Each structure stands twice: as C-alpha cells, then as structure tokens.
Amino acid sequence: MHESIYICIFGQKKFYPALKIIKSIFSFYLEGFRNMTTGRKLWVIIAVKLFLIFIVLKLVFFPDFLESRFNNDRERGNWVIKELTKTN
C-alpha cells in the first residue's frame, strides 16, 4: 500500500506519492554532493576526525578494563554489581 501526501505550496494543493517525495529528497542531496568542491575537503576532515575520535582514542585511552581483570562473565557481572551497590 502506497501512502500519499498532500502538499500545499502557495495555496495550491498538490498530490504527491510518498515514494516520489523520498526520491526527490534523495536526488536533491545526491546532486548537492556531486557538485560540491570545497565541501569535499571538509567532509574528508570530518571523516578523519571521526576516525581519530572513535577508533584511535578508544584503543588508547579506553582499554577493556573488565576483560583484562576477569576470566568470565559471572565474575565481571559480580564486580559491576558490587561497585554499583557500594556505599561510600
């Protein structure tokens, strides 16, 4: 079943199938990225920064603490419960 959407532009109601709207939005962004010149360099910079944040920093600064200290899931779970319920 195809859904339909009424869009009112400048007082005129037009009938558009939802699939046609999705395709037009996708083609709008696709053409925008194809015609981009300076923006491509910015997207490369963004991709490199995301790589550094999520991959390199996680490996360097956030090692798997529970994996290195406990042998199985039961020991890990017991330690986490004990730490969460500990009163100071």
C-alpha positions as CSV (number, residue, x, y, z in Angstrom):
1,M,0.0,0.0,0.0
2,H,1.4,3.3,-1.0
3,E,0.9,6.3,1.2
4,S,0.1,9.6,-0.4
5,I,0.8,13.1,0.9
6,Y,-0.9,16.4,0.1
7,I,1.5,19.3,-0.1
8,C,0.2,22.9,-0.1
9,I,2.6,25.3,-1.9
10,F,1.4,28.8,-2.4
11,G,-2.2,27.9,-1.7
12,Q,-2.3,25.1,-4.3
13,K,-2.8,21.6,-3.0
14,K,-0.8,19.0,-4.9
15,F,-1.0,15.3,-4.6
16,Y,2.4,13.5,-4.2
17,P,3.0,9.9,-3.5
18,A,5.4,9.4,-0.6
19,L,7.8,7.4,-2.6
20,K,8.2,10.3,-5.1
21,I,8.9,12.7,-2.3
22,I,11.6,10.4,-0.9
23,K,13.2,10.0,-4.3
24,S,13.2,13.8,-4.9
25,I,14.8,14.5,-1.5
26,F,17.5,11.8,-2.1
27,S,18.3,13.2,-5.6
28,F,18.5,16.7,-4.2
29,Y,21.2,15.7,-1.7
30,L,23.0,13.5,-4.2
31,E,23.3,16.3,-6.7
32,G,24.4,18.6,-4.0
33,F,27.3,16.3,-3.0
34,R,28.2,15.7,-6.6
35,N,28.6,19.4,-7.4
36,M,30.5,20.2,-4.2
37,T,34.1,21.4,-4.4
38,T,35.2,22.9,-1.1
39,G,32.8,20.8,0.8
40,R,34.6,17.6,-0.2
41,K,37.7,18.7,1.7
42,L,35.6,19.5,4.7
43,W,33.9,16.0,4.6
44,V,37.4,14.4,4.4
45,I,38.4,16.4,7.5
46,I,35.2,15.3,9.3
47,A,35.8,11.7,8.4
48,V,39.4,11.8,9.7
49,K,38.3,13.4,12.9
50,L,35.6,10.8,13.5
51,F,38.1,8.1,12.8
52,L,40.5,9.5,15.4
53,I,37.8,10.0,18.0
54,F,36.1,6.6,17.7
55,I,38.9,4.3,16.8
56,V,42.3,5.6,17.9
57,L,41.2,7.3,21.2
58,K,39.1,4.3,22.2
59,L,42.0,1.9,21.7
60,V,44.5,4.2,23.5
61,F,42.5,5.8,26.3
62,F,39.7,3.3,27.0
63,P,41.1,-0.2,27.2
64,D,38.7,-3.0,28.1
65,F,39.0,-3.0,31.9
66,L,36.7,-5.9,32.7
67,E,38.2,-8.2,30.0
68,S,41.7,-7.8,31.4
69,R,40.8,-8.3,35.0
70,F,38.2,-11.1,35.0
71,N,38.0,-14.5,33.3
72,N,34.3,-14.9,32.7
73,D,31.0,-13.0,32.5
74,R,29.9,-14.1,36.0
75,E,33.0,-12.6,37.7
76,R,32.6,-9.4,35.6
77,G,28.9,-9.1,36.5
78,N,29.5,-9.7,40.2
79,W,32.2,-7.0,40.2
80,V,29.9,-4.5,38.4
81,I,27.0,-5.2,40.8
82,K,29.3,-4.8,43.8
83,E,30.7,-1.5,42.5
84,L,27.2,-0.1,41.7
85,T,25.8,-1.0,45.1
86,K,28.8,0.0,47.1
87,T,28.1,2.7,49.7
88,N,30.7,5.3,50.4
